[in-house]
């Protein structure tokens, strides 16, 4: 078991235990807390309770989290689309549907498993994220830079922090955007309504996305999005916030959307200074087949 969590209920913290614990221990989802309550891992004044239990001032709450799922990180012979590689860095074109690194629920068949089979990786990001400097979502395709050693990792991470690298995405969004370009500057944090989502929230982390219209269709718009910051689900949240959620997005999009296995979002351009030589390097990759075929379909539909 992990170290127990303890809480003494104060004024303003009364009410349903699952809701209050979800607010106080925001690193855990509300569903996870409800599961712990149901399994008897949460006690109030030494006694197990139900999710609807109402907390009162002075109550002592103890949570005994379950032991995390054990993950054995093993190299796997999975084909990789390598755009560039040298002794320090690898630039990979990740396919839609591949998870970047192991986590509970996705213990294997990840990009990291494939990379470990292919080459050595840096150790800075811990046991389960070796080499990973930045991530893209499972159902987002496109370019990722990976560090093969700690020197390269420190350099690439510093460039991300200083916002000197280049990251550009192509997204297909619902609706027709009138402006040819724009900037979305809105703070992003965990949604207070749904812990699985990010949202525009007061006090969230600074987030800036610059977008430019590439093509307008009858009911959709193709845009390029340049990231100034790199928050979780940033493009998906920002585009939704201006009324243009990504097509195919199962988390932030409308129920009625384009068919597919996830959001139509592709990291097509990646630029950085080489960690050893300082040379400016810029890589691009075309849209994957599933994305281009949908655009071709929209083109045909609009012409009829």
LOSE-653028 format. One record per residue (C-alpha): residue in three letters; x, y, z. Coordinates in steps of 0.2 Angstrom, whole numbers, padded with zeros to 4 digits, always signed. Example, Ala and Ser with C-alpha at 12.3 -4.5 7.8 and 13.67 -1.06 7.14 Angstrom:
<rs>
ALA+0062-0022+0039
SER+0068-0005+0036
</rs>
This chain:
<rs>
UNK+0000+0000+0000
UNK+0005+0018-0003
UNK+0007+0029+0012
UNK-0010+0033+0020
UNK-0018+0050+0017
UNK-0026+0059+0031
UNK-0037+0074+0033
UNK-0046+0083+0047
UNK-0062+0091+0041
UNK-0063+0110+0043
UNK-0076+0123+0039
UNK-0081+0123+0021
UNK-0076+0105+0019
UNK-0092+0097+0024
UNK-0104+0088+0012
UNK-0103+0072+0002
UNK-0086+0063+0006
UNK-0082+0058-0012
UNK-0085+0076-0018
UNK-0075+0084-0004
UNK-0060+0071-0006
UNK-0060+0074-0025
UNK-0057+0092-0022
UNK-0045+0090-0008
UNK-0034+0076-0016
UNK-0035+0082-0034
UNK-0021+0071-0040
UNK-0034+0057-0039
UNK-0050+0056-0049
UNK-0067+0056-0041
UNK-0070+0038-0048
UNK-0054+0032-0040
UNK-0059+0039-0023
UNK-0077+0032-0025
UNK-0069+0015-0028
UNK-0058+0016-0013
UNK-0073+0021-0003
UNK-0083+0006-0010
UNK-0068-0006-0006
UNK-0067+0000+0012
UNK-0051+0009+0010
UNK-0058+0026+0016
UNK-0062+0027+0034
UNK-0071+0041+0044
UNK-0066+0041+0063
UNK-0060+0024+0060
UNK-0076+0017+0052
UNK-0079+0013+0033
UNK-0092+0024+0025
UNK-0102+0025+0009
UNK-0099+0037-0005
UNK-0114+0047+0000
UNK-0108+0049+0018
UNK-0109+0068+0023
UNK-0093+0074+0032
UNK-0094+0085+0047
UNK-0082+0097+0055
UNK-0069+0088+0065
UNK-0071+0071+0056
UNK-0054+0062+0054
UNK-0053+0054+0037
UNK-0040+0041+0032
UNK-0037+0034+0015
UNK-0027+0019+0011
UNK-0023+0020-0007
UNK-0022+0003-0017
UNK-0005-0002-0022
UNK-0001+0004-0039
UNK-0002-0008-0053
UNK+0016-0016-0056
UNK+0023-0012-0073
UNK+0037-0022-0080
UNK+0045-0011-0094
UNK+0051-0022-0107
UNK+0059-0018-0124
UNK+0047-0023-0138
UNK+0050-0026-0157
UNK+0037-0014-0163
UNK+0040-0005-0180
UNK+0044+0014-0179
UNK+0043+0028-0191
UNK+0059+0036-0188
UNK+0061+0053-0196
UNK+0078+0057-0190
UNK+0091+0049-0178
UNK+0109+0052-0172
UNK+0119+0048-0157
UNK+0109+0061-0146
UNK+0091+0062-0152
UNK+0078+0052-0162
UNK+0063+0061-0170
UNK+0048+0049-0172
UNK+0032+0050-0181
UNK+0020+0042-0169
UNK+0004+0034-0176
UNK-0013+0037-0170
UNK-0018+0025-0156
UNK-0001+0022-0149
UNK+0002+0027-0131
UNK+0018+0037-0128
UNK+0024+0028-0111
UNK+0017+0015-0099
UNK+0005+0019-0086
UNK-0009+0010-0077
UNK-0021+0003-0090
UNK-0007+0004-0104
UNK+0007-0007-0097
UNK+0015-0011-0113
UNK+0015-0009-0132
UNK+0019+0009-0130
UNK+0031+0020-0139
UNK+0044+0019-0125
UNK+0043+0000-0126
UNK+0047+0001-0145
UNK+0061+0014-0142
UNK+0070+0003-0129
UNK+0071-0011-0141
UNK+0078+0001-0154
UNK+0091+0012-0145
UNK+0097+0018-0128
UNK+0087+0032-0119
UNK+0090+0045-0107
UNK+0087+0042-0088
UNK+0081+0059-0082
UNK+0062+0056-0083
UNK+0062+0040-0073
UNK+0059+0022-0075
UNK+0044+0022-0086
UNK+0047+0038-0096
UNK+0065+0036-0102
UNK+0069+0048-0116
UNK+0053+0056-0116
UNK+0054+0075-0117
UNK+0037+0079-0122
UNK+0021+0069-0126
UNK+0006+0069-0137
UNK-0010+0061-0134
UNK-0014+0043-0138
UNK-0025+0047-0153
UNK-0015+0062-0159
UNK-0002+0057-0172
UNK+0014+0065-0177
UNK+0032+0071-0172
UNK+0040+0068-0156
UNK+0058+0072-0151
UNK+0066+0059-0140
UNK+0083+0060-0130
UNK+0095+0046-0131
UNK+0106+0052-0117
UNK+0104+0064-0102
UNK+0114+0078-0110
UNK+0102+0079-0124
UNK+0087+0077-0113
UNK+0092+0092-0102
UNK+0095+0103-0118
UNK+0078+0098-0126
UNK+0069+0101-0110
UNK+0077+0118-0107
UNK+0071+0123-0125
UNK+0054+0118-0121
UNK+0054+0128-0105
UNK+0061+0143-0114
UNK+0048+0141-0128
UNK+0062+0142-0141
UNK+0057+0126-0150
UNK+0044+0124-0164
UNK+0028+0114-0163
UNK+0015+0115-0176
UNK-0001+0104-0177
UNK-0014+0102-0190
UNK-0032+0100-0184
UNK-0049+0098-0191
UNK-0062+0107-0181
UNK-0081+0108-0181
UNK-0089+0124-0189
UNK-0083+0137-0200
UNK-0070+0149-0192
UNK-0073+0167-0199
UNK-0056+0174-0194
UNK-0041+0169-0205
UNK-0030+0168-0189
UNK-0031+0171-0170
UNK-0023+0168-0153
UNK-0031+0159-0139
UNK-0023+0165-0122
UNK-0033+0156-0108
UNK-0027+0146-0093
UNK-0029+0128-0092
UNK-0032+0116-0077
UNK-0041+0101-0072
UNK-0060+0102-0074
UNK-0070+0105-0058
UNK-0084+0095-0066
UNK-0075+0080-0074
UNK-0058+0075-0067
UNK-0054+0066-0083
UNK-0055+0083-0093
UNK-0045+0099-0093
UNK-0054+0115-0095
UNK-0052+0134-0095
UNK-0051+0138-0076
UNK-0047+0153-0066
UNK-0030+0150-0058
UNK-0025+0137-0071
UNK-0008+0136-0080
UNK-0004+0149-0093
UNK-0008+0143-0110
UNK-0007+0151-0127
UNK-0011+0143-0144
UNK-0010+0153-0161
UNK-0021+0146-0175
UNK-0022+0149-0194
UNK-0035+0144-0206
UNK-0029+0132-0219
UNK-0045+0128-0228
UNK-0064+0130-0225
UNK-0076+0116-0228
UNK-0095+0117-0228
UNK-0096+0112-0209
UNK-0078+0111-0204
UNK-0062+0121-0204
UNK-0044+0114-0206
UNK-0032+0124-0196
UNK-0014+0124-0191
UNK-0010+0127-0172
UNK+0006+0133-0166
UNK+0010+0130-0147
UNK+0018+0143-0137
UNK+0015+0132-0121
UNK+0012+0114-0119
UNK-0002+0110-0108
UNK-0011+0094-0107
UNK-0025+0093-0121
UNK-0021+0111-0125
UNK-0027+0112-0143
UNK-0042+0102-0139
UNK-0047+0113-0124
UNK-0043+0129-0133
UNK-0052+0126-0149
UNK-0067+0120-0139
UNK-0067+0136-0129
UNK-0070+0146-0145
UNK-0084+0135-0151
UNK-0074+0124-0163
UNK-0070+0108-0155
UNK-0060+0095-0164
UNK-0068+0083-0176
UNK-0068+0065-0169
UNK-0063+0070-0152
UNK-0071+0058-0140
UNK-0068+0069-0124
UNK-0071+0087-0129
UNK-0081+0085-0146
UNK-0100+0084-0149
UNK-0108+0067-0149
UNK-0112+0069-0168
UNK-0095+0070-0176
UNK-0084+0063-0190
UNK-0081+0044-0189
UNK-0064+0038-0184
UNK-0054+0032-0169
UNK-0050+0049-0161
UNK-0047+0067-0164
UNK-0041+0073-0181
UNK-0025+0081-0174
UNK-0008+0079-0181
UNK+0009+0086-0175
UNK+0016+0090-0192
UNK+0031+0101-0188
UNK+0044+0100-0175
UNK+0059+0111-0173
UNK+0073+0113-0160
UNK+0092+0116-0158
UNK+0103+0101-0159
UNK+0108+0098-0141
UNK+0127+0095-0146
UNK+0130+0105-0161
UNK+0117+0120-0158
UNK+0111+0118-0176
UNK+0093+0123-0180
UNK+0083+0107-0185
UNK+0066+0107-0192
UNK+0056+0092-0197
UNK+0039+0090-0205
UNK+0028+0075-0209
UNK+0013+0073-0220
UNK-0005+0070-0214
UNK-0008+0051-0211
UNK-0019+0042-0223
UNK-0034+0042-0211
UNK-0034+0061-0210
UNK-0030+0064-0228
UNK-0044+0052-0234
UNK-0057+0062-0223
UNK-0051+0079-0231
UNK-0054+0071-0248
UNK-0071+0065-0243
UNK-0076+0082-0237
UNK-0069+0090-0253
UNK-0080+0078-0263
UNK-0096+0081-0252
UNK-0094+0100-0253
UNK-0092+0100-0272
UNK-0109+0090-0274
</rs>
